Amino acid sequence: MEAFTPWTLFVDVGIVAILLLVGKLVRVKVKIAQRLFIPPSLIAGFLGLGLGPEGLGILPFSNQLGVYASILIALVFSCLPFSSGGEGKKQGSNIGRMWAYSQTGMLFQWAFGGLLGIFLLCTFWPVDASFGLAMPAGYIGGHGTAAALGSAFAKMGNEDMLTLAMTAATVGILGSVFIGLALVKWGTRRGHTAFLTDFARLPHELRSGLLPKEKRESMGESTCSSISIDSLAFNLAVILVIALGGYLISQMVSHVLPKLEMPVFSCAFVFGILLKFCLHKTKVTEYLSGSIINHLSCTFTDFLVAFGISAIKISVVIEYIVPLTVLLLCGLLFILLYVLLVGRWLMKDYWFEKALFTWGWFTGTVAMGIALLRVVDPTMRSRCLDNYALAYLFIAPVEISLVTFAPIAFMNGYGLHFLLAALILGILIMVYAVWRGWFKKTLKAETA
């Protein structure tokens, strides 16, 4: 086996960069890719999988693709303290409704997948008790959470989970696109959409992904003079420091408590919050750009998706193809019923737009949710993202706790306890929503 060197990293990243550009070209030129809103990173990942070592063996990838995914998710989580939850205006109970709806859906998804694995899949197939976690890790968190959970399980001896979760994330994005667009067409026919009346009249930039000059926006504000340090370099350096801090904390915890594996991404998130507090006290945050950091996060995510799909081990997927298919199809059906039924009952206004956004988020990524939302609400008049941005401040700690402690619980024999705790917490949140009067007494669609 060829030794891994910095040039090996250079070649791997260069190949994925080429695949991303090819994916973008396909999105711009191929009509079917435009109609289905297939992300270029997803196309790049499938090309990498088909042409890489697991496929035809044409692309000279190294055997470190899975490691790259673990590093990239740490970088993505390092950006979160500076790039999420900073915008939006309060709209009374709408924030609470979005929190209850999203948080419960997340908890129920983890409980459903995990319990389905323990009580059904383990009964008929020789799979690990944690098998069902591949669905929520891949669906609601996308390839990022799939990489995080898979890497944590790999450190504990379950190396198949990374491939299973990555496969689930890929299926989730496909479900997000295909079923999401079917929902758009169904919603327009049934009169559930408040702003879109004809799906065929979508603007060209939403299909191709190329913005005309009059609709282009600045990527971020320069806060540093380039004569000293470029603003992009400054913001990137902060994110890299946070990721490094997360890695060092993870290593320190493993050294002090060998039985406790703290994922790098969760340590990076906590370290990022602490560093943000210190930087805010010293007014350094005035020179950080949330917009630039958000773009860095999206960049890391694009490469993460491409690397993650390319790293899927086809042999593992084939080995578990039947139980995995059952798990993923049941997961899609469960999420579809939840977002349509609970969304309609719980959301005060623009329920369909908010349910469609949540479908994209719960099965793919927040980016997919935003893409679907822009189809039915191009000018964002539903205020869905405003509600989500503030609600996510309370959702994020729970999401990170789920991904962090799920591997620890299962590897120490407390998997069922963990899933029951998630289920009970979700039920309690629903009871709280009923007590607050957030559920509508009628299913008649309302608009603000």
Secondary structure per residue as TSV (DSSP state, phi and psi in degrees):
chain	resnum	aa	ss	phi	psi
A	1	M	-	360.0	133.6
A	2	E	-	-67.1	137.5
A	3	A	-	-65.5	142.8
A	4	F	-	-81.9	127.4
A	5	T	-	-131.7	169.5
A	6	P	H	-55.8	-30.5
A	7	W	H	-69.6	-28.7
A	8	T	H	-63.4	-44.7
A	9	L	H	-59.7	-43.5
A	10	F	H	-59.6	-43.9
A	11	V	H	-67.2	-44.3
A	12	D	H	-59.7	-47.4
A	13	V	H	-65.3	-39.7
A	14	G	H	-62.5	-41.0
A	15	I	H	-63.9	-44.2
A	16	V	H	-65.8	-34.7
A	17	A	H	-61.8	-42.5
A	18	I	H	-61.6	-44.0
A	19	L	H	-64.2	-37.3
A	20	L	H	-64.2	-40.2
A	21	L	H	-67.1	-39.1
A	22	V	H	-64.0	-41.4
A	23	G	H	-61.2	-39.4
A	24	K	H	-67.0	-39.5
A	25	L	H	-62.4	-41.3
A	26	V	H	-63.1	-42.4
A	27	R	H	-62.6	-36.5
A	28	V	H	-76.9	-36.7
A	29	K	H	-100.3	-28.6
A	30	V	-	-95.8	119.1
A	31	K	H	-63.0	-38.4
A	32	I	H	-64.8	-35.7
A	33	A	H	-67.0	-34.1
A	34	Q	H	-70.8	-43.9
A	35	R	H	-65.3	-30.3
A	36	L	T	-95.3	-1.3
A	37	F	T	55.8	38.1
A	38	I	-	-72.3	123.0
A	39	P	-	-66.8	140.5
A	40	P	H	-56.4	-33.4
A	41	S	H	-64.9	-33.3
A	42	L	H	-69.8	-41.6
A	43	I	H	-61.6	-43.4
A	44	A	H	-60.6	-41.2
A	45	G	H	-63.8	-43.4
A	46	F	H	-66.1	-37.6
A	47	L	H	-64.1	-42.2
A	48	G	H	-63.8	-38.0
A	49	L	H	-69.1	-43.4
A	50	G	H	-72.3	-34.5
A	51	L	H	-100.0	-7.5
A	52	G	S	-86.7	-165.7
A	53	P	T	-59.2	-31.6
A	54	E	T	-80.9	-10.1
A	55	G	T	-113.8	-115.7
A	56	L	T	-80.5	-13.2
A	57	G	-	73.5	23.7
A	58	I	-	-81.0	-43.2
A	59	L	S	-80.8	131.5
A	60	P	-	-83.4	57.7
A	61	F	-	-68.9	151.0
A	62	S	-	-82.9	-177.8
A	63	N	S	-94.3	22.1
A	64	Q	-	-106.9	12.6
A	65	L	H	-60.2	-39.4
A	66	G	H	-65.1	-33.7
A	67	V	H	-67.9	-40.4
A	68	Y	H	-58.0	-40.7
A	69	A	H	-61.5	-39.3
A	70	S	H	-66.0	-38.3
A	71	I	H	-69.6	-42.3
A	72	L	H	-65.4	-37.3
A	73	I	H	-68.5	-31.5
A	74	A	H	-64.1	-38.3
A	75	L	H	-67.7	-40.0
A	76	V	H	-61.5	-45.4
A	77	F	H	-71.3	-24.2
A	78	S	H	-67.9	-27.3
A	79	C	H	-79.3	-25.6
A	80	L	H	-54.8	-44.7
A	81	P	H	-59.9	-22.1
A	82	F	H	-106.4	-10.1
A	83	S	H	-121.0	-4.7
A	84	S	S	-123.1	149.8
A	85	G	S	73.1	16.5
A	86	G	-	-97.7	-9.4
A	87	E	-	-115.6	166.4
A	88	G	-	115.8	154.4
A	89	K	-	-120.9	147.2
A	90	K	-	-67.2	140.4
A	91	Q	-	-131.4	50.1
A	92	G	T	63.1	-129.1
A	93	S	H	-76.2	-10.0
A	94	N	H	-59.6	-37.0
A	95	I	H	-65.2	-45.5
A	96	G	H	-63.6	-40.6
A	97	R	H	-62.3	-44.9
A	98	M	H	-63.6	-39.9
A	99	W	H	-62.9	-50.8
A	100	A	H	-61.6	-44.4
A	101	Y	H	-63.1	-47.7
A	102	S	H	-73.9	-44.9
A	103	Q	H	-64.5	-42.1
A	104	T	H	-66.1	-42.6
A	105	G	H	-59.2	-40.3
A	106	M	H	-64.4	-48.4
A	107	L	H	-64.2	-42.4
A	108	F	H	-65.3	-36.1
A	109	Q	H	-65.1	-43.2
A	110	W	H	-64.6	-44.2
A	111	A	H	-64.7	-42.8
A	112	F	H	-62.5	-50.3
A	113	G	H	-62.3	-46.1
A	114	G	H	-64.8	-45.1
A	115	L	H	-69.5	-35.3
A	116	L	H	-61.5	-40.0
A	117	G	I	-66.1	-42.9
A	118	I	I	-72.0	-46.4
A	119	F	I	-93.2	-17.7
A	120	L	I	-118.0	-58.7
A	121	L	I	-65.4	-41.3
A	122	C	H	-66.2	-22.0
A	123	T	H	-75.5	-37.0
A	124	F	H	-103.7	-18.1
A	125	W	S	-133.7	150.3
A	126	P	-	-79.6	71.5
A	127	V	-	-114.5	160.4
A	128	D	-	-69.6	153.5
A	129	A	T	-60.2	-26.3
A	130	S	T	-86.6	2.9
A	131	F	G	-53.1	-42.1
A	132	G	G	-65.2	-18.0
A	133	L	G	-69.4	-16.6
A	134	A	H	-59.8	-34.3
A	135	M	H	-66.9	-57.8
A	136	P	H	-65.5	-34.6
A	137	A	H	-63.4	-39.1
A	138	G	H	-82.3	-34.3
A	139	Y	H	-77.1	-67.3
A	140	I	T	-73.6	-23.2
A	141	G	T	-102.8	-10.2
A	142	G	H	68.0	-163.0
A	143	H	H	-66.3	-23.9
A	144	G	H	-66.0	-53.1
A	145	T	H	-67.7	-34.1
A	146	A	H	-59.4	-43.2
A	147	A	H	-65.6	-40.0
A	148	A	H	-65.0	-50.5
A	149	L	H	-67.1	-42.9
A	150	G	H	-61.4	-40.6
A	151	S	H	-66.2	-39.0
A	152	A	H	-64.8	-44.1
A	153	F	H	-67.0	-35.6
A	154	A	H	-61.6	-39.9
A	155	K	H	-64.1	-23.2
A	156	M	T	-99.0	7.6
A	157	G	T	104.8	-8.1
A	158	N	-	-101.4	84.5
A	159	E	T	-77.4	-19.7
A	160	D	H	-70.4	-24.0
A	161	M	H	-60.6	-33.7
A	162	L	H	-61.5	-47.1
A	163	T	H	-65.6	-42.1
A	164	L	H	-62.9	-44.9
A	165	A	H	-68.9	-39.3
A	166	M	H	-64.4	-39.4
A	167	T	H	-63.6	-42.9
A	168	A	H	-61.1	-40.7
A	169	A	H	-64.1	-38.9
A	170	T	H	-67.1	-45.5
A	171	V	H	-62.3	-37.7
A	172	G	H	-61.3	-43.6
A	173	I	H	-65.0	-40.7
A	174	L	H	-62.8	-41.7
A	175	G	H	-65.3	-37.8
A	176	S	H	-58.6	-43.3
A	177	V	H	-73.0	-58.0
A	178	F	H	-65.9	-51.5
A	179	I	H	-70.8	-34.8
A	180	G	H	-60.6	-45.2
A	181	L	H	-68.8	-33.7
A	182	A	H	-64.3	-37.9
A	183	L	H	-64.4	-38.6
A	184	V	H	-59.8	-47.3
A	185	K	H	-65.5	-40.2
A	186	W	H	-64.7	-42.5
A	187	G	H	-65.0	-38.2
A	188	T	H	-68.8	-37.9
A	189	R	H	-67.6	-36.7
A	190	R	H	-86.6	-3.4
A	191	G	T	78.5	21.3
A	192	H	-	-82.9	-20.1
A	193	T	-	-83.3	137.5
A	194	A	S	-89.4	-22.5
A	195	F	S	-123.5	-18.7
A	196	L	-	-112.4	127.3
A	197	T	S	-113.6	-18.0
A	198	D	-	-142.0	110.3
A	199	F	G	-61.2	-31.4
A	200	A	G	-70.3	-13.0
A	201	R	G	-95.7	20.9
A	202	L	-	-64.1	141.1
A	203	P	-	-64.3	152.0
A	204	H	H	-62.2	-35.4
A	205	E	H	-65.4	-26.5
A	206	L	H	-72.1	-30.7
A	207	R	H	-81.0	-48.2
A	208	S	H	-83.5	-27.4
A	209	G	-	83.9	7.5
A	210	L	-	-106.2	124.0
A	211	L	-	-89.1	133.3
A	212	P	-	-69.8	162.6
A	213	K	G	-56.3	-38.3
A	214	E	G	-73.0	-10.5
A	215	K	G	-114.1	8.2
A	216	R	-	-81.5	144.7
A	217	E	-	-122.6	158.7
A	218	S	-	-68.9	142.1
A	219	M	S	-76.5	-18.6
A	220	G	-	165.3	163.0
A	221	E	-	-90.9	133.6
A	222	S	-	-75.9	126.1
A	223	T	-	-114.2	-6.9
A	224	C	S	-127.3	143.0
A	225	S	-	-72.4	131.4
A	226	S	T	-65.4	-12.6
A	227	I	T	-71.7	-19.3
A	228	S	T	-105.0	-60.9
A	229	I	-	-155.3	137.7
A	230	D	-	-66.7	143.7
A	231	S	H	-59.1	-39.2
A	232	L	H	-64.0	-43.2
A	233	A	H	-63.6	-38.4
A	234	F	H	-64.0	-48.4
A	235	N	H	-66.0	-39.7
A	236	L	H	-64.6	-39.4
A	237	A	H	-61.6	-40.6
A	238	V	H	-62.1	-43.7
A	239	I	H	-65.2	-40.8
A	240	L	H	-65.6	-37.5
A	241	V	H	-63.2	-41.3
A	242	I	H	-64.1	-44.7
A	243	A	H	-62.8	-41.2
A	244	L	H	-63.9	-41.7
A	245	G	H	-60.8	-40.8
A	246	G	H	-62.7	-40.6
A	247	Y	H	-63.9	-44.1
A	248	L	H	-65.8	-38.6
A	249	I	H	-64.5	-43.2
A	250	S	H	-60.1	-43.5
A	251	Q	H	-65.4	-39.4
A	252	M	H	-65.7	-42.9
A	253	V	H	-62.0	-42.6
A	254	S	H	-63.8	-33.5
A	255	H	H	-72.5	-41.5
A	256	V	H	-77.5	-42.5
A	257	L	-	-124.5	85.4
A	258	P	T	-56.8	-27.9
A	259	K	T	-83.1	-7.9
A	260	L	-	-108.6	110.1
A	261	E	-	-99.0	106.1
A	262	M	-	-94.6	117.5
A	263	P	-	-58.5	145.8
A	264	V	H	-61.7	-39.0
A	265	F	H	-63.3	-40.7
A	266	S	H	-71.5	-37.1
A	267	C	H	-64.0	-38.4
A	268	A	H	-64.7	-40.1
A	269	F	H	-62.8	-46.1
A	270	V	H	-64.4	-43.9
A	271	F	H	-63.2	-36.4
A	272	G	H	-64.5	-39.9
A	273	I	H	-63.5	-43.4
A	274	L	H	-65.5	-42.8
A	275	L	H	-66.1	-38.0
A	276	K	H	-61.8	-40.3
A	277	F	H	-61.1	-44.4
A	278	C	H	-66.3	-42.2
A	279	L	H	-67.3	-33.5
A	280	H	H	-67.3	-39.8
A	281	K	H	-64.0	-32.8
A	282	T	T	-95.4	6.9
A	283	K	T	64.6	17.5
A	284	V	G	-71.1	-28.6
A	285	T	G	-61.6	-18.6
A	286	E	G	-63.7	-20.8
A	287	Y	G	-105.8	7.8
A	288	L	-	-100.2	142.2
A	289	S	-	-108.2	113.8
A	290	G	H	-60.5	-34.3
A	291	S	H	-66.7	-44.7
A	292	I	H	-64.2	-43.7
A	293	I	H	-64.9	-35.9
A	294	N	H	-63.9	-40.2
A	295	H	H	-66.0	-37.1
A	296	L	H	-63.2	-41.6
A	297	S	H	-61.4	-43.3
A	298	C	H	-65.2	-37.0
A	299	T	H	-63.9	-47.7
A	300	F	H	-58.6	-39.4
A	301	T	H	-66.6	-41.1
A	302	D	H	-58.8	-46.6
A	303	F	H	-67.6	-35.1
A	304	L	H	-62.0	-45.7
A	305	V	H	-61.4	-45.6
A	306	A	H	-63.4	-47.4
A	307	F	H	-65.5	-42.3
A	308	G	H	-61.7	-46.8
A	309	I	H	-67.9	-39.3
A	310	S	H	-62.2	-26.6
A	311	A	T	-87.4	-3.5
A	312	I	-	-61.4	133.2
A	313	K	-	-92.3	107.5
A	314	I	H	-60.7	-34.2
A	315	S	H	-62.0	-37.4
A	316	V	H	-69.1	-40.8
A	317	V	H	-61.3	-43.9
A	318	I	H	-63.8	-39.1
A	319	E	H	-61.1	-37.4
A	320	Y	T	-109.8	21.9
A	321	I	H	-59.1	-41.0
A	322	V	H	-71.3	-56.1
A	323	P	H	-62.9	-31.9
A	324	L	H	-67.5	-40.0
A	325	T	H	-63.5	-43.9
A	326	V	H	-60.5	-46.4
A	327	L	H	-60.2	-47.9
A	328	L	H	-72.3	-37.6
A	329	L	H	-68.6	-42.5
A	330	C	H	-63.0	-36.6
A	331	G	H	-64.2	-43.8
A	332	L	H	-62.3	-43.1
A	333	L	H	-64.6	-42.4
A	334	F	H	-61.6	-46.4
A	335	I	H	-66.1	-40.3
A	336	L	H	-60.4	-46.1
A	337	L	H	-64.4	-39.8
A	338	Y	H	-64.6	-50.5
A	339	V	H	-67.5	-33.7
A	340	L	H	-78.5	-43.3
A	341	L	H	-77.9	-55.7
A	342	V	H	-68.1	-37.1
A	343	G	H	-59.9	-41.4
A	344	R	H	-70.2	-34.2
A	345	W	H	-77.1	-33.6
A	346	L	H	-97.1	-33.2
A	347	M	-	-78.3	131.7
A	348	K	S	-73.9	-39.3
A	349	D	S	-142.7	155.6
A	350	Y	-	50.4	47.0
A	351	W	H	-61.4	-37.6
A	352	F	H	-68.2	-43.3
A	353	E	H	-60.2	-42.2
A	354	K	H	-72.3	-35.4
A	355	A	H	-67.2	-38.3
A	356	L	H	-66.2	-41.5
A	357	F	H	-60.1	-44.1
A	358	T	H	-67.1	-35.1
A	359	W	H	-59.0	-47.2
A	360	G	H	-62.2	-38.6
A	361	W	H	-72.3	-44.3
A	362	F	H	-71.1	-20.1
A	363	T	H	-111.5	-22.1
A	364	G	T	-128.0	-96.3
A	365	T	-	-146.7	170.1
A	366	V	H	-60.2	-36.4
A	367	A	H	-61.3	-39.8
A	368	M	H	-67.3	-37.4
A	369	G	H	-61.8	-42.2
A	370	I	H	-66.0	-40.3
A	371	A	H	-60.8	-44.6
A	372	L	H	-67.8	-39.0
A	373	L	H	-61.6	-39.8
A	374	R	H	-66.5	-23.3
A	375	V	H	-67.1	-43.8
A	376	V	H	-96.7	-13.7
A	377	D	-	-142.9	70.3
A	378	P	T	-58.9	-32.3
A	379	T	T	-99.1	6.8
A	380	M	-	58.2	40.4
A	381	R	T	-77.2	-15.1
A	382	S	T	-73.1	-14.6
A	383	R	-	62.0	21.4
A	384	C	H	-59.7	-45.6
A	385	L	H	-69.4	-32.8
A	386	D	H	-60.6	-46.4
A	387	N	H	-62.8	-44.2
A	388	Y	H	-64.5	-41.5
A	389	A	H	-59.6	-43.1
A	390	L	H	-77.7	-37.1
A	391	A	H	-65.3	-33.6
A	392	Y	H	-66.7	-21.2
A	393	L	H	-57.7	-32.3
A	394	F	H	-94.1	-22.0
A	395	I	H	-80.2	-37.8
A	396	A	H	-55.1	-47.3
A	397	P	H	-59.5	-36.9
A	398	V	H	-68.9	-42.4
A	399	E	H	-61.8	-44.8
A	400	I	H	-67.3	-36.3
A	401	S	H	-64.6	-39.9
A	402	L	H	-59.9	-48.7
A	403	V	H	-69.3	-34.6
A	404	T	H	-72.3	-46.0
A	405	F	H	-95.9	-12.7
A	406	A	H	-59.4	-50.5
A	407	P	H	-60.9	-40.6
A	408	I	H	-63.0	-43.6
A	409	A	H	-63.9	-46.3
A	410	F	H	-69.2	-38.6
A	411	M	H	-72.4	-14.8
A	412	N	T	-109.9	13.3
A	413	G	T	83.1	15.0
A	414	Y	-	-114.6	26.7
A	415	G	H	-61.6	-46.0
A	416	L	H	-64.3	-39.9
A	417	H	H	-61.2	-41.3
A	418	F	H	-61.6	-45.6
A	419	L	H	-68.2	-39.9
A	420	L	H	-65.5	-35.5
A	421	A	H	-64.1	-41.6
A	422	A	H	-63.8	-42.4
A	423	L	H	-63.9	-46.1
A	424	I	H	-64.1	-42.0
A	425	L	H	-62.4	-40.4
A	426	G	H	-62.2	-42.4
A	427	I	H	-63.9	-40.7
A	428	L	H	-63.1	-38.0
A	429	I	H	-65.8	-40.0
A	430	M	H	-64.0	-41.0
A	431	V	H	-61.5	-40.8
A	432	Y	H	-63.0	-40.2
A	433	A	H	-64.0	-39.5
A	434	V	H	-64.9	-43.4
A	435	W	H	-61.6	-36.0
A	436	R	T	-77.6	-6.8
A	437	G	T	77.4	25.9
A	438	W	-	-80.7	-21.4
A	439	F	S	-77.2	136.2
A	440	K	-	-75.5	144.4
A	441	K	S	-80.5	-17.3
A	442	T	S	-133.4	151.9
A	443	L	-	-89.3	7.2
A	444	K	-	-64.9	126.2
A	445	A	-	-62.9	134.7
A	446	E	-	-116.0	153.6
A	447	T	-	-132.6	149.4
A	448	A	-	-81.8	360.0
